[in-house]
Amino acid sequence: MRLLLVDDDAGFRSLLRATFEVVDIDVDEAGNAAEALSAIRGRAPDVVVLDVQMPGQSGLELCRALKDDPRTREIGIVLLTGSEGGNSDAAIEAGADAFLLKPFSPLELLAIVERLAGGLHATPFRTENARGEEEQLLLYARDLRHLLEIERGQRILLENAYRDTVTALASALESKDTGTRAHSQRVQRYAIELAHALGASFTDDRGVEYGFLLHDVGKIGIPDQILQKPGPLTDAERRLMQTHTVLGEQMLGGIAFFEGEALTVVRSHHERWDGKGYPDGIAGDEIPLGARVFAVADTLDAMTSDRPYRTALDWGTAEDEITALAGKQFDPDVVDAFRGSSPLLREVHAEFAHAA
């Protein structure tokens, strides 16, 4: 379906464009009658949505001209107006197929446009009582379908924007934390693959993936001289560094998307199976599963990546060291899953190496 929006308010046109494009309607725009006629000559729309109050030729006058012309009279026309811009009698006299008074619901306009394009109307829209019950139910069903499509499209757009924002934040952190280029993306992939290998119940929770990605977000609050120190940290510096888990939890705690398992990953990914980790010193199954999974993924990436204080270990050496720490630093079940999925994890490692 092709639609032409004619209104001198660019912001209003943008709002309507967003509504229609969600359901894959091609939208052209015009700011006045002259632009509208030029657009129609270029390619005729199925429906014209036309504001009554415009500078120069009014919407009523343009509507009348289009309906008087044999070349354009079959185009459906919806007239839009403010409280003093016109009325239904004037719209009918001008030949409009439908009439809406501002403000109105974009969904209502969307339903009208589809009906006009589908040929369901031969009279102006505001004749609800004249319709049969079956047609009314059909129209309500179409409205509901459109509402669901719009909601689904908006949700996808929101999720994409959210993912891009989280990724940008992780990248900004990596520029601050020297030597960890693409660390967040790699370790996120490792953790996701390990979780799938374990059959973890949280694998369908997109929030957990973002928790994996932003596990070190609290390091934003750690001074650069500590983050970028090439040598060992002092005890005081180490204690300060260890606060990044709690800082990260506090930063993300007010975001609904990070409720539950995602937030526990941020707080608890440095806990150890033997209880010697931080910040809470919890042990064994007390540590949330997502954090136990992530601990192995994080250590794997640290061992197999170049760091300012050493070069990367080869994969076999890293695998042996992680295996040796089962039951001490790491959950033995997670280590078993790591060993079983090692070939797949190596493919992830190679994928990022080729992209570098």
C-alpha positions as CSV (number, residue, x, y, z in Angstrom):
1,M,0.0,0.0,0.0
2,R,1.2,3.5,-0.8
3,L,0.1,6.5,1.2
4,L,0.6,10.3,0.7
5,L,0.6,12.4,3.9
6,V,-0.2,16.1,3.2
7,D,0.3,18.4,6.2
8,D,2.3,21.6,6.7
9,D,3.5,20.3,10.2
10,A,6.7,18.3,9.6
11,G,6.6,16.9,13.2
12,F,3.1,15.6,12.7
13,R,4.0,14.0,9.5
14,S,6.9,12.2,11.2
15,L,4.6,10.9,13.9
16,L,2.2,9.4,11.3
17,R,5.1,8.1,9.2
18,A,6.4,6.1,12.2
19,T,2.9,4.6,12.7
20,F,2.4,3.5,9.1
21,E,5.9,2.3,8.4
22,V,5.7,-0.2,11.3
23,V,3.2,-2.1,9.2
24,D,5.1,-1.8,5.9
25,I,3.0,0.9,4.3
26,D,5.1,3.0,1.8
27,V,4.8,6.7,2.8
28,D,5.3,9.8,0.7
29,E,5.0,13.3,2.2
30,A,4.0,16.8,1.1
31,G,3.9,20.0,3.0
32,N,1.2,21.8,0.9
33,A,-1.2,21.2,-2.0
34,A,1.3,22.0,-4.8
35,E,3.8,19.4,-3.4
36,A,0.9,16.9,-3.1
37,L,-0.1,17.3,-6.7
38,S,3.5,16.9,-7.8
39,A,3.8,13.8,-5.7
40,I,0.6,12.3,-7.1
41,R,1.7,13.0,-10.7
42,G,5.0,11.2,-9.9
43,R,3.3,8.1,-8.5
44,A,-0.3,7.9,-7.5
45,P,-1.0,6.7,-3.9
46,D,-3.7,4.4,-2.8
47,V,-4.8,6.8,-0.1
48,V,-4.2,10.5,0.6
49,V,-4.3,11.7,4.3
50,L,-4.9,15.4,3.9
51,D,-4.9,18.2,6.5
52,V,-7.7,20.8,6.0
53,Q,-5.8,23.8,7.3
54,M,-2.8,24.5,5.0
55,P,-1.2,27.6,3.6
56,G,-2.3,28.3,0.1
57,Q,-4.8,25.9,-1.3
58,S,-6.8,24.3,1.6
59,G,-7.2,20.6,2.1
60,L,-10.9,20.9,1.3
61,E,-10.1,22.6,-2.0
62,L,-7.4,20.0,-2.9
63,C,-9.8,17.2,-2.0
64,R,-12.5,18.6,-4.3
65,A,-10.0,19.1,-7.1
66,L,-8.8,15.5,-6.8
67,K,-12.3,14.1,-6.7
68,D,-13.3,16.2,-9.7
69,D,-10.4,14.8,-11.8
70,P,-11.2,11.4,-13.5
71,R,-7.5,10.5,-13.2
72,T,-7.5,10.8,-9.3
73,R,-11.1,10.4,-8.2
74,E,-10.6,6.8,-7.2
75,I,-7.8,7.6,-4.7
76,G,-9.2,7.4,-1.2
77,I,-9.0,10.6,0.8
78,V,-9.0,11.1,4.5
79,L,-9.4,14.7,5.7
80,L,-7.9,15.7,9.0
81,T,-8.8,18.9,10.8
82,G,-8.7,20.8,14.1
83,S,-11.8,21.9,16.0
84,E,-12.4,24.9,13.7
85,G,-11.0,23.6,10.5
86,G,-14.1,22.0,9.0
87,N,-16.8,19.6,9.7
88,S,-18.2,16.3,8.3
89,D,-20.7,18.1,6.1
90,A,-17.9,20.1,4.4
91,A,-15.8,16.9,4.1
92,I,-18.7,15.1,2.4
93,E,-19.4,18.0,0.1
94,A,-15.7,18.0,-1.0
95,G,-15.9,14.3,-1.8
96,A,-13.8,13.0,1.1
97,D,-14.0,9.3,1.9
98,A,-13.3,9.8,5.6
99,F,-13.0,12.6,8.1
100,L,-11.1,12.7,11.4
101,L,-11.0,15.4,14.0
102,K,-7.7,16.2,15.7
103,P,-6.5,14.9,18.1
104,F,-7.1,11.3,17.1
105,S,-5.5,7.9,17.6
106,P,-2.9,7.0,15.0
107,L,-4.3,3.5,15.2
108,E,-7.7,4.7,14.3
109,L,-6.3,6.5,11.2
110,L,-4.4,3.4,10.3
111,A,-7.6,1.3,10.4
112,I,-9.4,3.8,8.2
113,V,-6.6,3.9,5.6
114,E,-6.6,0.1,5.3
115,R,-10.3,0.1,4.9
116,L,-10.2,2.7,2.1
117,A,-7.4,0.9,0.3
118,G,-9.3,-2.4,0.6
119,G,-12.4,-0.9,-0.9
120,L,-14.6,-1.4,2.2
121,H,-16.0,2.1,2.1
122,A,-18.2,4.0,-0.4
123,T,-19.3,6.5,2.2
124,P,-17.5,8.6,4.8
125,F,-16.0,6.7,7.7
126,R,-18.2,8.0,10.5
127,T,-21.2,5.8,9.8
128,E,-20.6,3.1,12.4
129,N,-24.2,2.4,13.1
130,A,-24.9,1.6,9.5
131,R,-22.6,-1.3,9.3
132,G,-23.6,-4.9,9.8
133,E,-22.5,-6.8,12.9
134,E,-20.2,-9.2,10.9
135,E,-18.4,-6.3,9.1
136,Q,-18.0,-4.5,12.4
137,L,-16.4,-7.6,14.0
138,L,-14.1,-7.9,11.0
139,L,-13.0,-4.3,11.3
140,Y,-12.4,-4.7,15.0
141,A,-10.3,-7.8,14.3
142,R,-8.2,-5.9,11.8
143,D,-7.7,-3.0,14.3
144,L,-6.5,-5.5,16.9
145,R,-4.1,-7.1,14.5
146,H,-2.7,-3.7,13.6
147,L,-2.3,-2.8,17.3
148,L,-0.4,-6.0,17.9
149,E,1.8,-5.4,14.8
150,I,2.6,-1.9,16.0
151,E,3.4,-3.0,19.5
152,R,5.6,-5.8,18.2
153,G,7.4,-3.4,15.8
154,Q,8.0,-0.8,18.6
155,R,9.3,-3.5,20.9
156,I,11.8,-4.7,18.4
157,L,13.0,-1.1,17.8
158,L,13.3,-0.6,21.5
159,E,15.2,-3.8,22.0
160,N,17.6,-2.9,19.1
161,A,18.2,0.5,20.6
162,Y,18.7,-1.0,24.0
163,R,21.2,-3.5,22.7
164,D,23.1,-0.8,20.8
165,T,23.3,1.4,23.9
166,V,24.5,-1.5,26.1
167,T,27.2,-2.4,23.4
168,A,28.3,1.2,23.2
169,L,28.6,1.4,27.0
170,A,30.7,-1.8,27.0
171,S,32.9,-0.5,24.3
172,A,33.4,2.8,26.2
173,L,34.5,0.8,29.2
174,E,37.0,-1.2,27.2
175,S,38.6,2.0,26.0
176,K,39.0,2.9,29.7
177,D,40.2,-0.5,30.8
178,T,43.4,-0.9,28.6
179,G,44.1,-4.2,27.0
180,T,40.6,-5.7,26.9
181,R,39.6,-5.0,23.3
182,A,36.4,-6.9,22.5
183,H,36.7,-8.7,25.9
184,S,33.1,-8.0,26.8
185,Q,31.7,-9.4,23.5
186,R,33.9,-12.5,23.6
187,V,33.2,-13.4,27.2
188,Q,29.5,-12.8,26.6
189,R,29.6,-15.4,23.7
190,Y,31.6,-17.8,25.8
191,A,29.1,-17.5,28.7
192,I,26.1,-18.0,26.4
193,E,27.6,-21.1,24.9
194,L,28.4,-22.6,28.3
195,A,24.9,-21.8,29.6
196,H,23.4,-23.6,26.6
197,A,25.7,-26.6,27.3
198,L,24.4,-26.7,30.8
199,G,20.8,-26.4,29.8
200,A,20.5,-23.4,32.2
201,S,17.0,-22.1,32.6
202,F,18.0,-18.5,32.2
203,T,19.2,-18.9,28.6
204,D,15.9,-17.4,27.3
205,D,16.4,-14.2,29.4
206,R,17.9,-11.5,27.2
207,G,18.7,-9.5,30.3
208,V,21.3,-12.1,31.4
209,E,23.1,-11.6,28.1
210,Y,23.3,-7.9,28.8
211,G,24.5,-8.8,32.3
212,F,27.3,-10.8,30.7
213,L,28.1,-7.9,28.5
214,L,28.2,-5.3,31.3
215,H,29.7,-7.5,34.0
216,D,32.5,-4.9,34.6
217,V,30.4,-1.7,34.2
218,G,31.4,-0.8,37.8
219,K,35.0,-0.2,36.6
220,I,33.7,3.1,35.3
221,G,34.0,4.2,39.0
222,I,37.6,2.9,39.4
223,P,40.5,5.4,38.9
224,D,42.4,5.0,35.6
225,Q,45.8,4.8,37.5
226,I,44.5,1.5,39.1
227,L,42.8,0.1,36.0
228,Q,45.8,0.7,33.8
229,K,48.6,0.0,36.3
230,P,51.1,-2.4,34.6
231,G,52.4,-3.9,37.8
232,P,50.8,-5.6,40.8
233,L,48.2,-3.7,42.9
234,T,48.8,-2.8,46.5
235,D,46.3,-4.2,49.1
236,A,44.5,-0.9,49.2
237,E,44.3,-0.7,45.4
238,R,43.1,-4.3,45.2
239,R,40.3,-3.6,47.7
240,L,39.2,-0.6,45.7
241,M,39.3,-2.6,42.5
242,Q,37.1,-5.2,44.0
243,T,34.4,-2.7,44.7
244,H,33.6,-2.6,41.0
245,T,31.2,-5.6,41.4
246,V,29.0,-3.7,43.9
247,L,29.3,-0.4,42.0
248,G,28.1,-2.2,38.9
249,E,25.1,-3.7,40.7
250,Q,24.2,-0.3,42.1
251,M,24.5,1.3,38.7
252,L,22.2,-1.2,37.0
253,G,19.9,-2.0,40.0
254,G,17.3,0.6,39.0
255,I,16.9,-0.8,35.4
256,A,14.0,-3.3,35.2
257,F,15.7,-5.2,32.4
258,F,18.5,-6.2,34.8
259,E,16.3,-7.7,37.5
260,G,17.1,-11.2,38.7
261,E,19.9,-13.3,37.2
262,A,21.4,-10.5,35.1
263,L,22.1,-8.4,38.2
264,T,23.6,-11.4,40.1
265,V,26.1,-11.9,37.3
266,V,27.3,-8.3,37.8
267,R,27.7,-8.6,41.6
268,S,28.9,-12.2,41.9
269,H,31.1,-13.0,38.9
270,H,34.2,-12.9,41.1
271,E,32.9,-15.3,43.8
272,R,34.7,-18.6,44.0
273,W,33.4,-22.1,44.5
274,D,35.5,-22.5,47.7
275,G,34.2,-19.3,49.2
276,K,37.4,-17.2,48.8
277,G,36.0,-14.8,46.3
278,Y,34.4,-11.4,46.6
279,P,32.3,-9.3,47.4
280,D,30.3,-11.6,49.7
281,G,32.5,-14.7,50.1
282,I,29.7,-17.1,49.3
283,A,30.5,-20.6,48.2
284,G,29.2,-23.6,46.1
285,D,25.6,-23.5,45.1
286,E,25.1,-20.3,47.0
287,I,26.7,-18.5,44.1
288,P,24.0,-17.8,41.4
289,L,24.4,-20.2,38.4
290,G,24.8,-17.3,35.9
291,A,27.8,-16.0,37.9
292,R,29.3,-19.5,38.1
293,V,29.1,-19.8,34.4
294,F,30.5,-16.4,33.8
295,A,33.4,-17.0,36.1
296,V,34.7,-19.7,33.8
297,A,34.1,-17.7,30.7
298,D,35.8,-14.6,32.1
299,T,38.9,-16.6,33.2
300,L,39.1,-18.3,29.8
301,D,39.1,-15.0,28.0
302,A,41.7,-13.5,30.4
303,M,44.0,-16.5,29.9
304,T,43.7,-16.6,26.1
305,S,44.0,-12.8,25.5
306,D,47.0,-10.5,25.5
307,R,47.2,-8.3,28.6
308,P,49.6,-5.5,29.5
309,Y,51.4,-7.7,32.0
310,R,51.7,-10.9,29.8
311,T,51.0,-12.4,26.4
312,A,48.1,-14.8,25.8
313,L,48.3,-18.5,26.9
314,D,47.7,-21.1,24.3
315,W,44.2,-22.7,24.4
316,G,45.4,-26.1,25.7
317,T,47.3,-24.5,28.6
318,A,44.2,-22.4,29.6
319,E,42.0,-25.5,29.4
320,D,44.3,-27.4,31.7
321,E,44.5,-24.6,34.2
322,I,40.7,-24.2,34.4
323,T,40.2,-27.9,34.7
324,A,42.7,-28.0,37.6
325,L,40.7,-25.3,39.4
326,A,37.4,-27.3,39.3
327,G,36.0,-27.6,42.8
328,K,38.3,-24.8,44.0
329,Q,37.7,-21.6,42.0
330,F,35.0,-23.0,39.7
331,D,31.8,-25.1,39.8
332,P,32.9,-28.6,38.7
333,D,29.7,-29.0,36.6
334,V,30.5,-25.8,34.7
335,V,34.1,-27.0,34.1
336,D,32.7,-30.2,32.7
337,A,30.5,-28.2,30.4
338,F,33.5,-26.1,29.4
339,R,35.5,-29.2,28.5
340,G,32.7,-30.7,26.5
341,S,32.1,-27.5,24.5
342,S,35.7,-26.5,24.1
343,P,35.7,-27.0,20.3
344,L,32.8,-24.7,19.9
345,L,34.4,-22.1,22.3
346,R,37.6,-22.2,20.2
347,E,35.5,-21.4,17.1
348,V,34.2,-18.3,18.9
349,H,37.7,-17.4,19.8
350,A,38.8,-17.8,16.2
351,E,35.9,-15.8,15.0
352,F,36.9,-12.7,17.0
353,A,40.5,-13.1,16.0
354,H,39.6,-13.0,12.4
355,A,37.4,-9.9,13.0
356,A,40.2,-8.0,14.7
